[in-house]
Amino acid sequence: MGKEKKQELIKNPKGTRDWSGEDVDILEDILSQISTVFRKHAGKKLDTPVFEREEVLKGKYGEDSKLIYDLKDQGGELLSLRYDLTVPFARWLAMNNNIRSYKRFAISKVYRRDQPAIAKGRMREFYQCDIDFAGASDPMIADSEVIAIVVEVFEALGWQGRYTIKLNDRRILDGMFEVCGVPEDKIRAISSAVDKLDKSPWSEVRQEMVETKGLDPAVADKIQTYVVHKGGRDLLERLQKDEALMANAKAKTGVDEMALLFSYLDAWGATPNVSFDLSLARGLDYYTGVIYEVITEGSAPVAAISNGTTAAAQEQGKKEKKKLAEDEDRSNDPSVGIGSVAAGGRYDHLVERFRPNADMPCVGVSFGVDRIYSITKARLAKGEKFDYITSHSPDVYVMSFGGDMTAERIKVSKSLLQEGLKVEFAYKKKPKPQTQFKGAETAGAPFGVILGDEEMKNGQCRIKRLGIKDDAEREAGGELVTEGVLVKFENVGKECKRLLDELRITEGVAQLKVSDEVKAEEKAMG
Amino acid sequence: MGKEKKQELIKNPKGTRDWSGEDVDILEDILSQISTVFRKHAGKKLDTPVFEREEVLKGKYGEDSKLIYDLKDQGGELLSLRYDLTVPFARWLAMNNNIRSYKRFAISKVYRRDQPAIAKGRMREFYQCDIDFAGASDPMIADSEVIAIVVEVFEALGWQGRYTIKLNDRRILDGMFEVCGVPEDKIRAISSAVDKLDKSPWSEVRQEMVETKGLDPAVADKIQTYVVHKGGRDLLERLQKDEALMANAKAKTGVDEMALLFSYLDAWGATPNVSFDLSLARGLDYYTGVIYEVITEGSAPVAAISNGTTAAAQEQGKKEKKKLAEDEDRSNDPSVGIGSVAAGGRYDHLVERFRPNADMPCVGVSFGVDRIYSITKARLAKGEKFDYITSHSPDVYVMSFGGDMTAERIKVSKSLLQEGLKVEFAYKKKPKPQTQFKGAETAGAPFGVILGDEEMKNGQCRIKRLGIKDDAEREAGGELVTEGVLVKFENVGKECKRLLDELRITEGVAQLKVSDEVKAEEKAMG
């Protein structure tokens, strides 16, 4: 019984995962693509501690504060695990008051004591990958660059044409609510009801507004005339002609700046990926201007990707939404039912909460990397290819057949490593041939170097092509596949390097012969 | 007063740091060098959660368990922050019992509620960077590869000839204590006293053994005859001839396998960096075989780097040790007084603590990356150069002089980004020239693209070399430095790319002229 109890302990904490094998490699490749884009836009990395003083996080997340992990009071400071990367950045900006502007990016795990739902990508520990521009910007210039970054990231990830950046502005939204007659104290509540339109049909959202939140039904109906719209410049022009709306100062500023944003997005070439969507509200309190959210095939619901603005398209969209909402709960496919894959907006007053009069307006975006990973993995499983996902298999597996040639295998390995190759060999003095071939296969090494008693006497070893899967490759590989080719000990490093380069160029189906140069040398040497 | 209190909160937790600016870039470059070496040796990444279930960490760190950070009990599991990367790896191996062998590496922060001493590199949150080989190995094969990795890492970091791998074996040490007559229940205590010989002279260590730990003075004197020795094969041969020692089975196995290890290290070419040191004991309980620790210039004490085995060299070493121990506390130089920069060994029974009969012998090494960073930074400050440390400055700063050319600056930026360049520009509609030159200088951009009202009319803009520091560069830069050169809008991306490639090749002092090709084109176009 005591033993059984001990076994129980062997697990990772609930809502967390160990990243291993190809999963962590894919994740790393994704992160590397994203940070390359961040660097190109002059982003500078910031890496803050995993925990913050409790006071730093307090009162920053509204209702969600209950999801913060606190550390035990063991004497000294009271600490909590970071909930996102935005508040630590604001804390850092407040501490470094000599900084007037900063383009910071961060890639780290964040912590939320939420009910985990792994199929939906809701974990207690998960990665975020953020870039934020802090400091003054004339209207929409920095904002447009953040959106350009979103476009570049998803293009770099190979998602061309498969994602939509939903775009709105808090000022348009709030102005619109005012114009419709929403009482000021109900604006945030109604806003959060509107935000559910990506998951629920209008009838349900209206019900929530009227029945749960006590909104006048006539006001709700007026809201409907706005929030059903999405589009691009067409929607913008429509709003510009809406005299009631344009009479509201907030909404007018929002609409004017949205027009400016569109002209900048045109310059970035980003407009085709954007959908101006009056139903986008975003949960967080601290946004003050433009807001955005990225959805993709597999985001729930897929229908929301449609840019259609006709009534028919909307009807169709609603039906699809309904169906998808139903499917969502049943699905175990990690790429279905996943929420947005990136989101952000402008938040001009967060730093002031740490340093009054800080005057540090910010705009940024956070990529949901775990979700991006899940979708990528599902697409890989369907046979899609992404050229930035690289293999980390060893290049060469070094074997010996016969006596104890451990030192010789080490020497060969060293010469391969010196050529920059990735190398593996068995940790046995006299490993069996099948053990070594199995090891090479498991590792996925394309080449084997084989040491044998006979060849050793002549200072030679054999290079053999491994893991050949079809006849075309077999034929192309020639003697390398069947017998392997003999090379001198001192040439094995550079020859393996050459073969590997060739293999990479020809994707595994080419002249995998030993170079003439080496052959000549071998001959001369007898 | 309320306001003052608020200001107080703006700090990061004690014993932690925010990694920003060039610091985090240097750290990343170091980590990238290390993980490249790990990958070459077929290492696979593992990324475990920052916290573990409390029971996983309990009873694994002896006295140091008091330094573990616990999370508050907020309902659900009791959790603690990871203390190192080894125990989470063992937990993972125990969970995945289909795995028979694994080469895992990990790069993550670990947490110790210790008294911080920043000058000595002792933090509460710090990076570790580990590689461990789990699974069966014939004696010393895997062990030798770990040591080869240590060599390759420090060579990759540019520390050639400036580090020493101190090497010993728990079995030699324990056998030696037995032969000297240390009672079994005192062996770990005496072992930990011996471990202090890198910081304290023999007289003090002897005092601790005899007075604090109640060891027979005659036994202490016998221990001295062993632990003063360090060297290479010479020391090995000396021990092989020591009949008393060789009569002890443990010591004999240790010495025999050490001989094997040396032959493998010869094959790896790693022997010159190794010092067999009988005074190396290492704190952790769980080691069962070979142990090692890497010291460098700046490790305390520097004298320990000496490979000298003559009595005179030892005497000299002791004097230096004494002096350095005194200096250590006074010094604020981050490269002085820093402990070992890497350490590890074989631990064959840790996984069994999670899964009885797991039979998962392991050997590994942990790199103290924060310390490696501190030493690297100190060396950079002294003017040393490390070619793997790369600049992340933007390549081009895009400026405009005159009216609002924001959309045009964006278009130029986009064309530069498409060439893979790093780009920045001011977030003002009509930024002042001096603001932009200042911005470019602060960012460290080597090139500026300048848009002007006049040139725009001809569809042209100007590329200018920025940040020229001396006359040689000025002369080499020619017109690019003084006036800048005119290029067509559509050529600006590829021309900047070409200039930048040229600059990289020639390290900033070459023909920074516009290519003839583009010039011809410009002329044709008029």
Interface residues (C-beta under 8 A of the other chain):
Chain A: K3 K6 Q7 L9 I10 K11 N12 P13 K14 T16 R17 D18 W19 S20 G21 V24 D25 L27 E28 R39 K40 H41 A42 K44 K45 L46 D47 T48 P49 V50 F51 E52 R53 E55 V56 Y69 D70 L71 K72 D73 Q74 G76 E77 L79 L81 R91 W92 A94 M95 S101 K103 R104 K109 Y111 R113 E125 F133 G135 A136 S137 D138 I141 A142 S144 E145 A148 E152 S263 Y264 D266 A267 W268 G269 F354 R355 P356 H392 P394 T406 A407 E408 I410 K411 K414 L417 G420 L421 K422 V423 E424 Y427 K428 K429 A443
Chain B: K3 K6 Q7 L9 I10 K11 N12 P13 K14 T16 R17 D18 W19 S20 G21 V24 D25 L27 E28 R39 K40 H41 A42 K44 K45 L46 D47 T48 P49 V50 F51 E52 R53 E55 V56 Y69 D70 L71 K72 D73 Q74 G76 E77 L79 L81 R91 W92 A94 M95 S101 K103 R104 K109 Y111 R113 E125 F133 G135 A136 S137 D138 I141 A142 S144 E145 A148 E152 S263 Y264 D266 A267 W268 G269 F354 R355 P356 H392 P394 T406 A407 E408 I410 K411 K414 L417 G420 L421 K422 V423 E424 Y427 K428 K429 A443
